[in-house]
Amino acid sequence: MKFLITSLVLTAGLSTSALAQDFPQRPVTIIVPYVAGAVTDVLARHLANGLQKEWGQPVVVENRPGGGSMVGTSHVAQSEPNGHTLLLTTSAYVTGPAVLTDMPFNPLEDLQPIGLAGYIPMVFVAGPSTDAVTLTDFLDSAKTDPKFAATAGLGSTTHFTVEMLMQATDVEMDVVHYGGGGEAVVAVMGGHADIYASTPGSSLDNIRNGALRGLAIAGENRISSLPDVPSTAELGIEGVNASFWLGMFAPAGIPAELAEKINADLNTLLNDPALKEQVATIDLVPTTTTVAEFEAQVVEELGSWAALAKERGIGAN
């Protein structure tokens, strides 16, 4: 019996190894839970082109927006764990659960982190009617003149970046949730909201043409696409360091060796100078991790953002 069990275990191991070696055997779909043209979609299409060359099979990007990324993410969670359906999503994966109680999937149980793809810094922007030149000016004004902060939706990275700012500075604003980043940007440009934490790619053109004003990069350093916009660290605003990350996931239950193969191929592509040049247009800083490292990051951030939501007293209601 002992030898039979050992034989079965070895056979299972060989089968898993063969599965990883032979992957993929048909087209692979990368689900993007956002609209076409968004930064996640742009990255997904660059990755799809590179992985298609590596794998010798078509790699298709499919947009499934809705529910603050919940629609597309739920679809992948319910897919077969064979590596042929993957998810490329954002840090909303870890911020959303902090405030949403009726999610259609369990972020700890229903999907398997595969690897981080990179970070995009956040930039605080205001409408053209503001007199503030920097974020410090804006916050000084907000102490006596009530302000409205727009977000791309409850539980989004843009939402938690604003919450982080208010917690760090003790300056409170009325938070207004919109149905996506595009709506939030329009609201700020139109004077319906005063400030928004955006990705550079979503606001760059509007900053350059004067429709928006860049107040600060949320972090330690300036960025190349907005060299005249100071960082929060430069302005002496401590505790505000927020980035918008992008990462790849697979349905839970994917064989470990297959997850490791996809991770290795993803990392090879992210280290390619040609890809780095392509993603520079969306200010993405390519970053590689092991499966275990990204999994640990996801678990840690699920806890830290939940703690911030509790401290701030924010929730679905």
GIZI-V581521 format. One record per pair of residues at least 24 apart in sequence whose ideal C-beta (glycine too) atoms are under 10 Angstrom apart, sorted by the first residue. I is the first residue (numbers start at 1). J is the second residue. Records with the same first field share a line. If there is no record, write none. Layout:
I=J  J
This chain:
12=255
13=257
15=255
16=255  256  257  258
17=255  257  258  261
18=257
19=82  83  254  255  257  258  261
20=83  255  256  257  258  259  260  261  262  264
21=257  258  261
22=258
23=55  57  82  83  84  255  257  258  261  262  265
24=51  52  55  56  57  58  59  82  83  84  258  261  262
25=55  57  82  83  84
26=57  58  82  84
27=52  55  57  58  59  60  84
28=52  55  57  58  59  60  82  83  84  85  86  262
29=58  59  60  61  62  75  76  79  84  85  86  87
30=59  60  61  62  63  76  85  86  87  88  248
31=60  61  62  63  64  71  72  73  74  75  76  79  85  86  87  88  89  249
32=61  62  63  64  65  69  72  87  88  89  90  246
33=62  63  64  65  66  67  68  69  70  71  72  73  74  75  76  87  88  89  90  92  93
34=63  64  65  66  68  69  72  88  89  90  92  152  180  181
35=63  64  65  66  180  181  182
36=61  63  65
37=63  182  201  202
38=63  65  90  180  181  182  199  201  202  282
39=90  120  181  199  200  201  202  244  246  279  281  282  283  284
40=65  69  72  88  89  90  92  117  120  199  244  246  282
41=65  88  282
42=201  246  278  279  281  282  284
43=88  90  117  118  120  246  275  278  279  282  284  286
44=86  87  88  89  117  246  248
45=88  278
46=117  269  272  274  275  278  279  281  282  284
47=86  88  117  246  248  265  266  269  270  275  278  279
48=86  88
49=269  275  278
50=265  266  268  269  270  272  274  275  278
51=86  262  265  266  268  269
53=269
54=265  266  268  269
55=261  262  265
57=84
59=84  86
61=88
65=180
66=179  180
67=96  100  103  104  153
68=92  95  96  100  103  152  153  154  155  156  159  177  179  180
69=93  96  152  153  155  156
70=96  100  102  103  104  105  155
71=104
73=103  104  105  107  110  111  249
74=103  104  105  110  111
75=104  105  251
76=105  110  111  249  250  251  252
77=103  104  105  106  107  109  110  111  112  249  250  251  252
78=104  105  110  251
79=111  250  251
80=251  253  254
81=111  112  250  251  252  253  254  255  258  259
82=250  251  253  254  255  258
83=114  250  251  254  255  258  259  261  262
84=250  251
85=250  251  254
86=114  248  249  250  251  254  262  266
87=111  112  113  114  247  248  249  250  251
88=114  117  246  247  248  249  266
89=117  245  246  247  248  249
90=117  120  156  157  199  244  245  246  247
91=119  120  156  157  160  161  242  243  244  245  246  247  297  298  301  305
92=152  153  155  156  157  158  159  160  244  245
93=157  245  246  247  249  298  301  302
94=155  157  160  245  247  297  298  299  300  301  302  303  304  305  306
95=153  154  155  156  157  158  159  160  161  163  301  302  304  305  306  308  309
96=153  154  155  156  157  159  160  302  305
97=155  301  302  305  306  309
98=154  155  159  160  163  301  302  303  304  305  306  307  308  309  310  312  314  315
99=154  155  156  159  160  163  305  306  308  309  310  312  314  315  316  317
100=153  154  155  309  315  316
101=315  316  317
102=316
103=155
105=251  252
106=252
107=249  298  299  302
108=252  295  298  299  302
109=252
110=249  251  252  253
111=249  250  251  252  253  254  298
112=248  249  250  251  252  253  254  255  256  258  259  291  294  295  298
113=247  248  249  250  259  263  289  291  292  293  294  295  296  297  298  299
114=247  248  249  250  254  258  259  260  261  262  263  266  289  291  294  295
115=247  248  249  259  260  262  263  264  265  266  267  270  287  288  289  290  291  293  294  295
116=245  246  247  248  263  266  267  270  286  287  288  289  290  293  294  297  298
117=245  246  247  248  266  267  269  270  279  284  285  286  287  288  289  294
118=243  244  245  246  247  270  276  279  282  283  284  285  286  287  288
119=219  242  243  244  245  246  283  284  285  286  287
120=157  199  200  201  202  223  243  244  245  246  279  282  283  284  285
121=199  200  217  218  219  220  221  222  223  225  226  231  241  242  243  244  283  284  285
122=157  158  160  161  162  164  165  196  197  198  199  200  216  217  218  219  232  240  241  242  243  244
123=161  196  197  198  199  200  201  202  203  204  207  212  214  215  216  217  218  219  223  225  226  229  231  242  283
124=149  161  162  165  195  196  197  198  203  213  214  215  216  217  218  229  232  237  240  242
125=150  184  185  188  189  195  196  197  198  200  202  203  204  206  207  211  212  213  214  215  216  226  229
126=188  189  193  194  195  196  212  213  214  215
127=185  187  188  189  190  191  192  193  194  195  196  206  211  212  213
128=188  189  191  206  209  210  211  212  213
129=188  189  190  191  194  213
130=188  191  194  195  212  213  215
131=213
132=194  195  213  215
133=213  214  215  230
134=213  214  215  216  229  230  232  234  235  237
135=165  169  195  214  215  216  217  218  229  230  231  232  234  235  237  240
136=169  215  216  230  232  234  235  236  237
137=215  235
138=165  171  173  194  195  213  215  216
139=165  166  169  170  171  173  195  215  216  235  237
140=171
141=171  194
142=166  169  171  172  173  194  195
143=169  170  171  172
145=194
146=172  173  174  194
147=171  172  173  174  193  194  195
148=173  174  175  176  187  188  191  192  193  194  195  196
149=173  174  175  176  177  184  188  193  194  195  196  197
150=175  176  177  178  181  183  184  185  186  187  188  192  193  194  195  196  197  198
151=175  176  177  178  180  181  183  184  187  193  196  197
152=177  178  179  180  181  182  183  184  185  196  197  198  199  202
153=177  178  179  180  181  183  184
154=178  314  315  316
155=305  309  314  315  316
156=180  181  184  197  244
157=181  197  199  242  243  244  245  305
158=184  196  197  198  199  202  242  244
159=184  197  309  314
160=197  242  305  308  309  312  314
161=196  197  198  218  240  241  242  243  244
162=195  196  197  218  240  242
163=197  242  305  308  309  311  312  314
164=197  218  232  239  240  241  242  305  308  312
165=195  197  216  218  232  237  239  240  242
166=240  312
167=239  240  308  311  312
168=232  237  238  239  240  241
169=232  237  238  239  240
175=312  314
185=211  212
186=211
188=212  213
197=240  242  244
198=244
199=243  244  282  283  284
200=224  225  226  229  244  282  283  284
201=225  244  281  282  283  284
202=244  282
204=281  282  283
216=240
217=241  242  283
218=242  243  244
219=243
223=283  285
224=280  283
225=280  281  282  283
226=283
243=285  287
244=283  284
245=284  285  287  294  297  298  301
246=279  282  284  286  287
247=287  289  294  297  298
248=294
249=294  298
250=291
254=291
256=291
259=291  295
260=290  291  292
262=291
263=288  289  290  291  292  293  294
264=288  290  291
